[in-house]
């Protein structure tokens, strides 16, 4: 595996751990943000493994859909996880009135584990 791909996966794992700690401490909005970044780093790693890199979050999410979800290389639910997580992150980071619920943040952490396991399996088989 490309060292940069491995580094992104490690960053995703660290981000998930940080999200778990934040959630445990009651910082739900910040936990959701870190969980989103964990998902984002996984998507970046998968794209980079195919020689693709993008400079915006929107481009990473869109191209993950194009390269992995649409052709069925990975389940389309992972693309939905990325989209929904970005929406939740935006609420958590930028909204004053709305907030991410504890249940939503916990769900995002589950998504991270599922996506990470799937990505690692895919990368070990494909490369």
Beta strands, then each sheet from edge to edge (+ up, - down):
end
